[in-house]
């Protein structure tokens, strides 16, 4: 299992990005969380096997139909205990 921290920038708040990401991550079996940041970005922790995590990262680059993704920054992260992919409160 690997973990990646993602920061997604662009028009990603107020467009259903977090809920759509929860559905997309669950559909491929990823675990972790997603939340809005105060600066207008979306942050996520995505965990799973390398192929699963990459599928979520690819999805994040396009997002839901109403989003306009300008940038997805990824970084290795520590594994956290999760058994689902959830939406967290804004941070």
Secondary structure as UniProt FT lines:
FT   STRAND          2..11
FT   HELIX           17..28
FT   STRAND          31..36
FT   TURN            38..39
FT   STRAND          42..48
FT   HELIX           50..62
FT   TURN            65..66
FT   STRAND          68..76
FT   STRAND          85..87
//
